[in-house]
């Protein structure tokens, strides 16, 4: 499937009560304070999307083991979960309200997946770093759902499927991570690594074909997965968004570049056309 412009995406949204689902490759926290092609694309996307009642975020940076937690706090705190960056990044705040009612609905939908309510987390940078551009006024309620690192890849597809019912309740389901994320081989100014290009292409091809079983098969993905993701935390939100889509959705790709040699910035939207 071709990458479309943001105007193409805006024009393709059909009047529907079913909200799109979005995955954004968030990359470096520096994107928050830089004017670049990624931050501009996120701003354009925010102006193109139907306005949601609330946003449910699945971020690579909220990892749990043995359970899926849902933040139901009324005013989620802004978490600065990174180190060694400029002071201006730590001064960033995203004062959006939560939505305890919809968060409780998410817990109910995930009852068979050991879901529990939580009021200790908030919004980590995987969430607010992109929300700052999507909804800069912080005027849409937001709540996060964790990724369970104790389960295999296909579990996150199941999470997405279970949460998909919220699309009909006006909830925008947003995944934030990276399709390829290998910090060990990251280098400023370097050409894309072969493994990064290979995994990014494999992912986009399987996503286009709706072959989600292949994307959730750790054994079949083999060493290519471990090169692309020494840990899978940044991969899992992409699977959540795939799982939350359905066969009537159209798929649109955006920002499909490899940054710093080994970080895919590929983003995608499933939406009614």
C-alpha positions, 0 to 999 in steps of 0.5 A, a space after each residue: 500500500 502506498 504512503 498517502 499525504 495527510 490531505 489524502 488521508 483527511 479527504 478519505 475519512 468517511 462520515 462514521 461513528 467508528 473512530 480510526 486507530 493510529 500508530 505513531 513511530 515516536 522516535 527520539 524525545 527531541 522530536 517534541 522540541 524540534 520542527 521536523 518532518 515527524 512533528 509536522 506530520 503529527 500536527 497535520 494528522 491531528 487536524 485531519 482526524 475526526 475529533 474523539 471523545 477520548 484517547 486511549 494510548 498504548 505506549 512502549 514506555 508503560 510495561 507491566 508483567 502478568 497484567 494489563 493496567 489501565 490508568 483511571 486517574 482524573 488528571 494524569 501526571 506528565 512523566 519525564 521518563 528519559 535522561 540526559 536531554 535538554 532542560 526544555 524537555 523536562 519543562 514540558 507538561 501535557 495537562 489533559 484530563 483523564 476519563 475514569 468512566 471509559 478507563 473502567 470500560 476498558 478494564 471490563 473489556 480486558 477482564 479475561 486479560 487480567 486487566 486492573 485499574 491503576 492511578 499511579 502512572 499518568 502519561 509517559 513520553 510515548 504518549 504526551 510527546 505525540 499528543 502535544 502535536 495531535 491535540 496541542 490544547 490538551 483538551 481531549 481526555 486521555 488515558 493509558 493502557 500498559 503492555 504486558 511483557 510477560 505474554 507473547 506477541 499475539 497477546 497484544 493483538 488480542 488486546 487490540 481486538 478486545 479494545 476495538 469496541 471503544 472505537 464505537 464509543 468515540 475513542 481514538 485508540 493510539 499506539 506509540 512505539 517504533 516498528 524497528 527500534 534498536 538503540 544499540 545500532 543507532 548512529 546519527 547520520 548513518 544510512 539505514 541498516 539492512 535489517 531495519 529496512 528488511 523488518 520495516 518492509 516485512 511489517 508493512 507488507 504483512 500489515 497491508 495483507 492483514 496477515 497479523 498472525 505472521 506479525 505475532 509469530 515470534 518463532 517465524 520472525 526469528 533473528 530478524 525480530 531480535 535484530 529489529 527489537 532487542 526488546 519488543 516493548 516498542 513493537 507491541 503497540 503496533 500489534 495492538 493497533 493492528 488488532 484493533 482494526 477490522 477488514 472494513 478499514 483502509 490502511 494509510 501509511 505515513 512517515 515511513 523513514 528509517 531514522 538514525 540507522 536503526 529506528 523506523 519512524 513508520 506510522 499508520 492509520 486504519 480508518 473507514 473510507 
